[in-house]
Amino acid sequence: MKIKQMIVSPGRTGFFFDDYQAIRDGGAKADGANYVGSPMTPGFQRVRQAGESISIQFILDDGQIAWGDCAAVQYSGAGGRDPLFLAAEFIPVLEKSVAPLFIDHEITTFKQMAEEVENVKHNGKPLHTALRYGLTQAVLDAVSKKNRELMCETIAREYGTKVSDKMIAIFTQSGDARYDNADKMIIKGSDILPHALINNVEEKLGKNGEILEKYLVWLKNRIIEIRVNENYAPIIHIDVYGTIGKAFGYDNYDAICNYFERLVKAIHPFKLRIEGPIDAGTHELTVKHLAGLTKMVDDRKINIELVADEWCNTLADVKEFADKRAGHMIQIKTPDLGGIHNTIEAVLYCKSKDIGSYQGGTCNETDRSAVVSVHIAMATNPVQVLAKPGMGVDEGFMIVYNEMQRILAYRKAVRK
């Protein structure tokens, strides 16, 4: 079977592109759904702008359509990532540099074709991570359609894994609506919640961490108040975007650990995870200080898990963070890794090192990339998977939950 034609089209994502530097360091302020301030990251015309994607459709020679979506994270261009991903800029790259390589291409294996995508060059450089992300989704779909199997089954067959026979824990994120959206998560029974978007010291964390601490007390009480049954005990996962390190000093482990003990007490009896406690400004410093902080947390036996995020953008980064135990869990931010084969390998590597694997991504993805991500998760069995796209909870949770249930039901009925 061959690819007969490649069609590309511009699309929207489930959220926005936000200038992380302008929000964190430039004083940009939220104004409704907008941010007021001056952009600081190259490529941004404003602090918040509409998220963009590109859909890629492979028309197969038997008439089937295999497809994937190119998308980049909300904070594009930050933390060592590729630059802002704009459809008008990258559609010509796909049409001129990529399409000729795939038209009349024999569909072989996912591993082989994904590696071919990884090796494509444009102006002497690898393709933007968003392009590799979407192309490898389409490649996986093409291989699975050729072999008349689910995408998760293709992955499991080629990587020697086993498709999960149960749901993977789903993690929902609230955006700034951390109160109303928490209610949605609790009512729907989300396994892990609420993210909470703590990306500003003065407004969301507090100079001494008091705003977040107060929120955790509210969240604990709210779960107990409105949960459907008393056995519901979600894991509490808060993303702080390096603000704890900014407030207390990213090398001041004692002060940070003292604060962690306050947070653990505030959220008790629920389990707590803190994502991105430190962003030291560079990859090297972030790895160093997150590893040091993780060790102190373990030495002091604080009942908290730290999650690596910023500056952990590639498969090599994931391996380094895991090897140096910079965090108890690592977010594998799917678009940042480029081709989805890197996400597969990252999850499997974390598992081999006994490091928690959070197969994440971004609110700024699409329904298609979210569905493909579910198939990756069902084939590799990470600790948790992100409900995406968007920050509205309902839509992302529905897409991820329903696709998992379809896979489970299909395999139970057909793969007996």
N, C-alpha and C positions, 0 to 999 in steps of 0.2 A: 504494500500500500504506500502511496506517495501523497505529498502535499501538492495540490494542484494550483492553489492560489492563496495569497495572504492579503487580508483586508484590514485596514486600521481606521479607527474613528476616535475623535476626542470624547472625553466623558467628564463627569463630575464625580467627586468622592463623597464620602459620608460626613466630612467635616471641613476644616480649613487648613491652610498653611499659616502658621504663626511664627513671627520673628522672635525666637527664643531669647536672643541676646537683648533685644529691645524691651522685652517683658521683664527679664531677670535683672538686667543691669542698666537699662536706659530709662526706667521709670514709666514705661507705657502703662496706661490705666484702662481698665475695662469700662466700657460705656455701652450697656446693653449687650448685644452680640458683637459689638465692635470693640476695637482697642484704639485709644487716642494716644498718639505719640509718633515719633519719627523712627522709620526703619533703620536698622543697623547692619543687618546681614545682607551681603551682596545678592542682587536679584530681586529683592522685595521692593515693591512699589508702595506698600503700606504695611503696617504691623500685622494686620490680619487680612488675608485675601482668600478667595474661593479656592478650595482644593480641586486639583485637576488630575485626570487619569487618561490613559489611552487603552482602548480595547483592541486586542489582536485576535483575528479570526483566521484559522487555517481551514481552507476548504479542501477536504480530502477527496481523492479520486473516486471514492464510492458515494460521494454526495454528503457525507457526514461533516459536521462542523465542530472543530476543536477550538477552544478559546481560553484566553486569559486576560487579565487586566494589569497594566503597568500602573503602579502607584508608589508614592513616596510618603514618608512620615510627616506628621503635623509640623514638627520642628526641623524642616529641611534646611540643610546648610549649616546646622549647628553640631557641635561635638565631633567634628572631624568627618561629617557626612558629605556625600555628593551634593552639588548645588541644587538650588530650587528647581523643581521639575515642572516645566510648563509644556503643555501639549503642542502648541504652535511651534515651539523650538525643536521638539524631538520627533514629531511625526515625519518630517523630511529625512531624519536619520534612519528611521525604520524603512521608509520607502526606497531610499537610495542605497543604504549600506547593508540592510538586513534582508529585505524581501528577496533579492536575487539569490541569496544563499540558501533559501528554503523552498523556493518554487521548484517542483520536480524532485525534491529531496525524498529519498526513501525513508520511511519511518522505521527506525531500528529499535534501540532500547532507550529508556528514559535517561539512564546514566550517560550513555554515549552522546545523545543529542543535547543534554543539558551542558555537558562539557564543551560541546561545539559552540553553544551560545556564550559560554564563559570566555571563549577564546576569540570571539568576534571583536575586531578593533574598528574604531571610527576616529579618523585623524591621528592614528597611532596610539590611541588610548582605549582601554576597555569601555564597553557601553555603560551608560549610567545605570546605577543599581536598579532603578525603577524599570528600565527596559528589560534587564535580565530577569527581573522578577516576573513580569508579564509574559515574556517569551517562554520561560520554562514552565509556567502554568499551562500555556497552550501546548507545549511539547508533551507534558505529562498527560493531558487530556487526549492528545492524538495517539499516544502509545496505548493508553487504556482502551480507546475506541477500536484500535486495530486488534487488540487482544480480547475484546468483548469482556472487559472486567472493570470493576470500580477503580478509581484513581488510587485509593488506599491499598487496593489489592496489588496494583502494579508496583507501588513503593515497597510493600511487604515482600513481594516476590523477588525484587531486584536487590533489596538490602538484607534479606534473610531475617526479617522480623515477623511478628504475628499481629494481625489486625485485632484491635481491642474488642472484647465481647461485652464491654460495659462503657458507660459514659465517662469521658474525661472531665475533670472538674472545670467548670466555667467561671471565669473571672470577669466581672462587670465593672465598668468605669463610669463615673458620674459627670465628669466635667465640673464646671463651677456650680451646677445645681446639686450640690452635695447633700442637701437636705431632702428635697422633693424626690430626687432620683434614688436616694437610699431607700425611701419607702417602696419604690417600684421593685428594687432588688430584693428587699425582704419579703414582699408579697409574692414575688415570683420564685422565691427560694433559691436565689443565686448562691453557689457554693462559696464564692470568694468575692468580697466587696470592700470599699467602694471606689478606690483609687483617690478620689477627692481633689485632685489637681492642686496640690499645695506648692505653687510655683512662685510665691512672693513672701518674703519674710514679714514685712510690716503688716500686710493685709490678711494673710492666710496662716502663717506659722506663728507669728508673734515674736518679738525680739528675744523673749526668753522661752519661746515655744508654747506659750500659754493658750493661744488661739486654737492650735491643733489639739492640745490636751483637753480643752473644753469641748471641742467637737467630738472627740472620742468618747467622752462621758455621755454626751447626748446620744451618739450612735449606739452605744451599749444599751442604754435605757430604751431607745426606740426599737431595737431588735426584740428585746424582751417584751415590750408593750404590744407590738403588732404581729409578731411571728405567728404562723399558722398553727404550729405545735411547739411544745416546750423542748423538744429534742433538736430543733433547728439551731445549729451553732456554726454560722459561717466563719471562715477565716477572714480577719480584717487586714486588708492590704492597702497601704497608703503610699502614694508616690509623692515625694517631697522635692524632687528636682534639684537636689543639692542645697536646699535652703537650710537644712540643719547644720551642715558644715559651714555655710556662710554666716549663720547666726552665732555659732559656738566656737568656730575655728576648725577647719577641716583636719588639723593635726592635733586637736585637743580631745583626744579619745576619752579621757576621764570625764570631762564635762558632757560630752555627747552620751556616754554610757549612763551617767547620772540621769540625763534627760530620758533616755530609753526606759530606765526603771520607772520613772514617773508615768510614761505612756503605757507600759505594761500594766501598772496598777490601775490606770484609768479605764482600760478596756477589759480587764479581768471580769469574767472567766474566759473570754474569747482569745484565740491565738492571734498574734500580731506579726505582720510583715511590714518592713519599711523599705521602699524602693528608692534608690538614688540618694542615700543620706549625704553623700559627698560627691561634689563635682569640683575637683581641684584645678580645673582649667586646662589640663593636658591629660593625654592618655596615661603616660608614665606615672604622674603624680596621683591620678585617680586610682590606678591599680594599687600603687604602694599604700596609700592611706586607707583605701577600703579594705585591703588585706589586713592592715594593722588594726583597724577598728573591729573587723570580724573576729580576729584573734582575741581581742580584749573582751568582746561580748561573750565569747566561749569561755574564756578564763574566769570571768565573773559570773558565768552561768545565768545570764539574763535570758529570759524566755521570749526571745524575739528572733526573727529571721531577717537578714539583710539581703536585699535584692539588687544586683548590679544592673545598670541600665546605660547611662551616658558614657561615651567613649568605648563602648563595647558594641562595635558596629559590624564586624566581619567575622567569618569563621575563625580566622587566626586570633582575633580579639577574644572570642568566646573561649577558645582553648587556653589562652593566656590567663584570663580571669579564673577559669576553672583550675588550672594547674597551680596558680598562686593563692587559691582559695580567697579571692577577693569577692566576698559575699557567700551566703549560704545557698543562694539561688541566682540564676542568671536569666535575665530576659533575653530571649532570642527574638529580636525585633525583625520579623520576617522581611519587610521591604529593604531594610538596611543591609541584609546579607546578599542581596542580589538574587541570583538563581536559587530556586527553592530547594535544589539538591544540597545547598549549603545549610539551609535550615534543618533538613533531615539529618545531615551529618553532625550538626551542632547539638541537636537533642540527644543523639546517640552517644556523642562524646561526653556530654555532661553526665549522662547515666553511667557511663563507664568509670567516671571519676567520683561517683557518689555525690554529685552536686545537683541541687534542684534545677530542673529544666522548666522554665516558664516560656512556652511558645506563644509569644505575644504578637506584636505588630503595632498598629496605630488606628486611632479613630478615623484617620484620613485615608482609609482604604475603600474598597467597593464590595458589593455583595458577592461578586465573583471571586475575588481574592480571598474573601472570608470563607467561602465554601471550599476552595482548594486547600486552605489552611486546615480546615477540619479533617480533610482526608490525610494530610500529613500527620496530624495529631493522632488520628485513629491508627495509623500504621506505626508510629514511633512511641506512643504512650508517654508524653511528657507529664509533669506533675499537674500542670494547669494550662488552659488555653484561653486566650482573650476573646470575649464577645465583641465583635466588630462588624461593620464600621459604626461610626457615629458616637455621640455622647448622650443619646436619648434613652439608652438602656433597652427599651422595648425591641427596637428593630435589630440591633446587633445580637441580643440574646436570642431572639426568635430565629435568626438565620443560622447561628451556630448550633443551638439546641436541636432545631428541626433536622438539620443535615446529619447530625450524629444519630438521631433516632431513625432516619431513613436508612442509614448504613446498617445499623443494628437489625432493623426489621428485614431488610433485603437479605442480609447474610443468613439470618435465622431461617428465612423461608426458602432461599435458593441454594445456599452453600451448606446444605445439611451434611 
